[in-house]
Amino acid sequence: MATTDRQATTLALAHALSAAERGLAVIPLSRTKLPALRSPHRDDPDPAPCRGECGRFGHGVHDASTDPARIRELFAAAPRATGYGIACGLPPHHLIGVDLDTKTGTDPSAALRELALRHLFTIPDTVVVLTPSGGRHLWLSGPPDVVVPNSAGRLAPGIDIRGAGGYLVGPGSRTDHGTYTTVPGTAHLPPAPCPPALLRLLLPPPRAHHPTPPSAGGHGRGLVQFVLAAHEGQRNTRLFWAACRAYEGGIGPALADSLVDAALSTGLSEREARATIASAARMTGHRP
């Protein structure tokens, strides 16, 4: 088994280096599709928001790199990695991932075709990756001045979007459920530009601006940034932690709307965000 794992890690590294040659920033992933390196701050009693400024590995998508030497260091620190993630939203491709997930029991491909007919756009020829569950990832590129947020099911059931702060499992990665593979004939295509009509659907509607209240000060801004840095799998956890710290510091009510806005930008719904903040308030002995 150990030999098999080493072979899987070596193969994942080779695929990751190949992706990096195309300008795609990568991180090592475990068989569970989560970042293979644990946070260096996991045992800190009161961790400050960090996107890798500490210089250590273990910050998820913020570790992503196209530098071969750094990628080898990442995989050397993650000897059990069997796959790699491709960070979305970064130059030069500003990758947007359209995840057509069949696990919901719906037909996301049909839903995407219906959206295309209704909004008058065509999905261009681009990289398509097959998932072990029978789903598909479509790779698109976005404009450099537009931040596409992550979302789950907002376009239609079964259609998830990987945008800034998110990542896609790269082709060649091995997971507990199988291997990700590229659809024949698409492997060497560049990510096609996202059709403008589709791009408009991916962006959240304009919201009323809730600046960090002056009474919240620098601590409040740091908590908001901590939530903004969350990627999928961390969103509720980071929001709950930040809200707990805000209520413990006496700025919970003043910071709530700013935390909700930050959570929305990571792909959480307003209902989810407000429920998480209310839970944090109760946990710290405050009324939501």
C-alpha positions as CSV (number, residue, x, y, z in Angstrom):
1,M,0.0,0.0,0.0
2,A,2.8,2.4,0.9
3,T,4.4,1.8,-2.5
4,T,1.1,2.4,-4.2
5,D,0.7,5.7,-2.3
6,R,4.2,6.8,-3.3
7,Q,3.4,6.0,-6.9
8,A,0.2,8.0,-6.7
9,T,2.0,10.9,-5.2
10,T,4.7,10.8,-7.9
11,L,2.1,10.7,-10.6
12,A,0.1,13.5,-9.0
13,L,3.2,15.7,-8.8
14,A,3.9,15.0,-12.5
15,H,0.4,16.1,-13.5
16,A,0.6,19.1,-11.3
17,L,3.9,20.2,-12.8
18,S,2.4,19.8,-16.3
19,A,-0.5,22.0,-15.3
20,A,1.8,24.6,-13.9
21,E,3.6,24.7,-17.3
22,R,0.3,25.9,-18.7
23,G,0.1,28.8,-16.2
24,L,-2.2,27.0,-13.7
25,A,-1.4,27.4,-10.0
26,V,-1.6,24.1,-8.1
27,I,-1.7,22.6,-4.6
28,P,-1.5,19.0,-3.5
29,L,-4.7,17.3,-2.5
30,S,-5.5,14.2,-0.5
31,R,-7.8,11.3,-1.6
32,T,-10.7,13.2,0.0
33,K,-10.1,16.1,-2.5
34,L,-9.2,18.4,0.4
35,P,-5.8,20.2,0.6
36,A,-3.2,17.6,1.7
37,L,-1.4,20.0,4.0
38,R,-2.9,20.9,7.4
39,S,-3.0,24.4,8.6
40,P,0.0,25.4,10.7
41,H,-2.3,27.4,12.9
42,R,-4.6,24.5,13.8
43,D,-3.4,24.4,17.3
44,D,-3.2,28.1,17.9
45,P,-5.7,29.1,20.7
46,D,-6.7,32.3,18.9
47,P,-5.3,32.2,15.3
48,A,-5.1,35.4,13.4
49,P,-6.3,35.4,9.8
50,C,-3.4,34.2,7.6
51,R,-3.2,33.6,3.8
52,G,0.3,32.3,4.0
53,E,2.0,35.5,5.2
54,C,3.6,33.4,8.0
55,G,5.8,31.7,5.3
56,R,4.6,28.1,6.2
57,F,2.6,25.7,4.1
58,G,-1.0,24.7,4.9
59,H,-3.1,27.6,3.8
60,G,-5.1,25.7,1.2
61,V,-5.6,27.5,-2.1
62,H,-3.3,30.3,-0.9
63,D,-0.4,28.0,-1.2
64,A,-1.1,27.5,-5.0
65,S,1.9,28.1,-7.2
66,T,3.2,27.7,-10.8
67,D,6.8,27.6,-9.7
68,P,8.2,24.1,-10.2
69,A,10.5,24.3,-7.2
70,R,7.8,25.4,-4.8
71,I,5.4,22.8,-6.2
72,R,8.0,20.1,-5.4
73,E,8.4,21.5,-1.9
74,L,4.6,21.4,-1.4
75,F,4.4,17.7,-2.5
76,A,7.5,16.8,-0.5
77,A,5.6,18.2,2.6
78,A,2.5,16.2,1.6
79,P,3.8,12.6,1.0
80,R,0.2,11.2,1.1
81,A,-1.1,13.5,-1.7
82,T,-2.7,11.6,-4.5
83,G,-4.0,14.5,-6.5
84,Y,-3.7,18.2,-7.1
85,G,-6.0,21.2,-7.1
86,I,-6.0,24.0,-9.6
87,A,-6.6,27.5,-8.1
88,C,-9.4,29.5,-9.8
89,G,-9.4,33.2,-10.5
90,L,-5.7,33.7,-10.8
91,P,-3.8,35.1,-13.8
92,P,-3.1,34.4,-16.5
93,H,-6.3,32.4,-17.2
94,H,-8.5,33.7,-14.3
95,L,-10.0,30.2,-14.4
96,I,-13.7,29.7,-13.8
97,G,-14.9,26.1,-13.2
98,V,-18.4,25.0,-14.1
99,D,-19.0,21.9,-12.1
100,L,-21.9,19.8,-13.4
101,D,-22.5,17.5,-10.5
102,T,-24.7,14.4,-11.0
103,K,-24.8,13.5,-7.3
104,T,-27.9,15.7,-6.8
105,G,-30.0,13.3,-8.9
106,T,-30.7,16.1,-11.4
107,D,-29.4,16.6,-15.0
108,P,-27.1,19.6,-14.7
109,S,-26.0,19.3,-18.4
110,A,-29.6,19.7,-19.5
111,A,-30.0,22.7,-17.1
112,L,-27.0,24.3,-18.6
113,R,-28.3,23.8,-22.1
114,E,-31.6,25.4,-21.0
115,L,-29.8,28.4,-19.5
116,A,-27.8,28.8,-22.8
117,L,-31.0,28.8,-24.9
118,R,-32.8,31.2,-22.5
119,H,-29.9,33.7,-22.3
120,L,-28.6,33.2,-25.8
121,F,-25.1,32.0,-25.3
122,T,-23.1,29.0,-26.5
123,I,-20.7,26.9,-24.4
124,P,-17.4,27.1,-26.4
125,D,-15.0,24.2,-27.0
126,T,-12.8,24.0,-23.9
127,V,-11.2,21.7,-21.5
128,V,-13.7,19.2,-20.0
129,V,-12.7,17.0,-17.1
130,L,-14.8,13.8,-16.2
131,T,-15.3,13.2,-12.4
132,P,-15.4,9.7,-10.9
133,S,-19.1,10.3,-10.0
134,G,-20.0,10.9,-13.7
135,G,-20.0,14.7,-13.5
136,R,-18.0,17.1,-15.6
137,H,-15.9,20.2,-15.0
138,L,-15.9,22.8,-17.8
139,W,-12.9,25.2,-17.7
140,L,-13.5,28.8,-18.8
141,S,-11.4,31.9,-18.5
142,G,-12.7,35.2,-17.1
143,P,-11.7,38.8,-17.5
144,P,-8.9,40.0,-15.3
145,D,-11.0,42.8,-13.7
146,V,-14.0,40.6,-12.7
147,V,-14.1,38.5,-9.5
148,V,-16.4,35.5,-10.0
149,P,-17.5,34.1,-6.6
150,N,-17.9,30.4,-5.7
151,S,-21.5,29.2,-5.6
152,A,-23.4,26.0,-5.2
153,G,-26.7,25.4,-7.1
154,R,-27.3,29.1,-7.6
155,L,-27.5,28.9,-11.4
156,A,-29.5,25.6,-11.3
157,P,-29.5,22.4,-9.2
158,G,-26.4,20.5,-9.7
159,I,-24.4,23.4,-11.2
160,D,-21.6,24.6,-8.9
161,I,-19.2,27.4,-9.8
162,R,-15.6,27.5,-8.7
163,G,-14.3,31.0,-8.8
164,A,-11.9,33.2,-6.8
165,G,-10.7,31.4,-3.7
166,G,-11.9,28.1,-5.0
167,Y,-10.1,25.2,-6.8
168,L,-10.8,22.4,-9.3
169,V,-9.5,18.9,-8.9
170,G,-7.0,18.5,-11.7
171,P,-7.1,15.7,-14.2
172,G,-5.0,12.7,-13.3
173,S,-5.9,13.1,-9.6
174,R,-6.8,9.9,-7.7
175,T,-9.5,10.0,-5.0
176,D,-11.4,7.5,-2.9
177,H,-14.0,7.3,-5.6
178,G,-11.7,7.1,-8.7
179,T,-9.6,9.2,-11.0
180,Y,-10.3,12.5,-12.7
181,T,-9.7,12.3,-16.5
182,T,-9.8,14.8,-19.4
183,V,-12.3,14.2,-22.2
184,P,-10.4,13.1,-25.3
185,G,-9.6,15.9,-27.6
186,T,-9.9,18.7,-24.9
187,A,-6.7,18.2,-22.9
188,H,-4.6,20.6,-24.8
189,L,-7.2,23.3,-25.4
190,P,-6.8,26.6,-23.5
191,P,-9.6,27.5,-21.2
192,A,-12.1,29.2,-23.5
193,P,-13.4,32.7,-22.6
194,C,-16.6,32.7,-20.6
195,P,-19.5,33.9,-22.8
196,P,-20.5,37.4,-21.5
197,A,-24.1,36.3,-21.0
198,L,-23.0,33.4,-18.8
199,L,-20.6,35.7,-17.0
200,R,-23.4,38.0,-16.0
201,L,-25.3,35.1,-14.5
202,L,-22.2,34.1,-12.4
203,L,-21.9,37.5,-10.8
204,P,-24.1,38.2,-7.7
205,P,-26.6,40.9,-7.9
206,P,-25.5,44.3,-6.6
207,R,-26.0,44.6,-2.8
208,A,-26.2,47.5,-0.5
209,H,-22.7,48.3,0.7
210,H,-22.1,47.7,4.4
211,P,-18.6,49.0,5.2
212,T,-16.9,47.8,8.3
213,P,-18.4,50.0,11.1
214,P,-15.9,52.5,12.6
215,S,-16.6,51.0,16.0
216,A,-15.3,47.6,14.9
217,G,-11.8,49.0,14.1
218,G,-8.9,47.0,12.8
219,H,-10.0,43.8,14.6
220,G,-13.3,43.9,12.8
221,R,-11.6,44.4,9.4
222,G,-9.3,41.5,10.2
223,L,-12.3,39.2,10.9
224,V,-14.0,40.2,7.7
225,Q,-10.8,39.5,5.7
226,F,-10.6,36.1,7.5
227,V,-14.1,35.2,6.2
228,L,-13.3,36.5,2.7
229,A,-10.2,34.2,2.5
230,A,-12.4,31.0,3.0
231,H,-12.6,28.4,0.3
232,E,-15.2,25.7,-0.1
233,G,-15.1,23.4,3.0
234,Q,-14.0,26.3,5.2
235,R,-16.8,28.9,4.7
236,N,-19.1,28.1,7.6
237,T,-16.3,27.2,9.9
238,R,-14.4,30.5,9.2
239,L,-17.6,32.5,9.5
240,F,-18.6,30.9,12.8
241,W,-15.1,31.5,14.2
242,A,-15.1,35.1,13.1
243,A,-18.5,35.7,14.5
244,C,-17.6,34.2,17.8
245,R,-14.6,36.4,18.1
246,A,-16.7,39.5,17.1
247,Y,-19.3,38.8,19.8
248,E,-16.6,38.0,22.4
249,G,-15.0,41.4,21.5
250,G,-18.2,43.3,21.9
251,I,-18.5,44.1,18.2
252,G,-20.8,41.3,17.0
253,P,-24.0,43.3,16.3
254,A,-22.0,46.1,14.6
255,L,-20.1,43.6,12.4
256,A,-22.9,41.2,11.5
257,D,-23.8,42.8,8.2
258,S,-20.2,43.1,7.0
259,L,-19.6,39.4,7.9
260,V,-22.8,38.4,6.0
261,D,-21.5,40.3,2.9
262,A,-18.1,38.6,3.2
263,A,-19.8,35.2,3.5
264,L,-21.9,35.9,0.4
265,S,-18.8,36.6,-1.6
266,T,-17.5,33.2,-0.8
267,G,-20.6,31.5,-2.0
268,L,-22.8,31.1,1.1
269,S,-26.4,32.1,1.0
270,E,-27.6,34.9,3.1
271,R,-29.8,32.5,5.0
272,E,-26.8,30.2,5.8
273,A,-24.7,33.2,6.8
274,R,-27.2,34.7,9.2
275,A,-28.0,31.3,10.7
276,T,-24.2,30.7,11.4
277,I,-23.8,34.2,12.9
278,A,-26.9,33.6,15.1
279,S,-25.4,30.3,16.3
280,A,-22.1,32.1,17.2
281,A,-24.1,34.7,19.1
282,R,-25.9,32.0,21.1
283,M,-22.7,30.1,21.7
284,T,-21.0,33.2,23.2
285,G,-24.0,34.0,25.4
286,H,-25.5,36.8,23.3
287,R,-28.8,37.3,21.7
288,P,-28.7,37.3,17.9
